Amino acid sequence: IDGYRYLRALFVGLPNAKTVDDYAALLPWRIELAAT
């Protein structure tokens, strides 16, 4: 996993997370990283 892409996706997703499932979706093995 590319650390930069993961952290970028994490910092974008964290403010929108409201439930436990939202937070679980941000874990490194579950997050979908956009191809850049």
Backbone torsions as a table, in degrees:
resi	resn	phi	psi	omega
1	ILE	NA	135.9	178.2
2	ASP	-80.1	116.6	-175.9
3	GLY	-58.8	-41.3	-179.4
4	TYR	-63.3	-47.9	-179.3
5	ARG	-64.3	-37.7	179.4
6	TYR	-65.4	-48.5	-179.0
7	LEU	-63.3	-38.4	178.6
8	ARG	-61.9	-47.3	178.2
9	ALA	-64.5	-37.2	179.8
10	LEU	-64.3	-46.5	-178.7
11	PHE	-69.0	-24.4	174.8
12	VAL	-78.1	-39.3	-175.2
13	GLY	-81.0	-30.1	-175.9
14	LEU	-59.1	-44.1	-179.7
15	PRO	-63.3	-22.4	-178.3
16	ASN	-92.4	-7.7	-177.2
17	ALA	-75.9	128.3	-179.0
18	LYS	-120.4	-30.3	-175.3
19	THR	-118.0	170.3	177.7
20	VAL	-60.5	-38.1	178.4
21	ASP	-64.8	-35.8	176.6
22	ASP	-63.0	-43.6	178.9
23	TYR	-67.6	-38.9	179.5
24	ALA	-64.0	-33.3	179.1
25	ALA	-67.5	-16.7	-179.7
26	LEU	-91.4	-0.9	178.0
27	LEU	-65.7	149.0	-174.0
28	PRO	-55.7	-33.6	-177.1
29	TRP	-87.8	-1.0	-179.8
30	ARG	-120.8	-16.8	-174.8
31	ILE	-74.0	144.2	175.1
32	GLU	-98.1	116.0	-179.8
33	LEU	-91.9	132.0	178.4
34	ALA	-71.2	139.3	177.3
35	ALA	-75.5	126.7	179.4
36	THR	-122.3	NA	NA
